[in-house]
């Protein structure tokens, strides 16, 4: 069973930056796309960003375009979410997700992800 571990969340002031990381608890040896989702209090989980296996395809939800950047280091089996110019409305639990083996295309749909991390809290507040 694949287990994903997120890190890098915390409390930051508006306009600040954070970088989230996500890696499996054990090395994996297949190819797959990754994504980030978030869930704010009282709201449904929503798509944030996705990246293909090669990294050539990246897609973001409109509200984070120009502020967030998704990247990956396949040698380290790690995906990152660089978040700049953070706003209070970015406050949420952020989840990384992995598609099944050899599903290498990015996706905005939560149902297309097979594995999920436990989430990391991001709070943007002064």
Secondary structure, 3 states (H helix, E strand, C coil): CCCEEEECCEEECCCCCEEEEEEECCCCCCCCCEEEEEECCCCCCEEEEEECCCCCCEEECHHHCCCEEEEEECCCCEEEEEECCCCHHHCEEEEEEECCCCCCCCCCCHHHCCEEECCEEEEECC
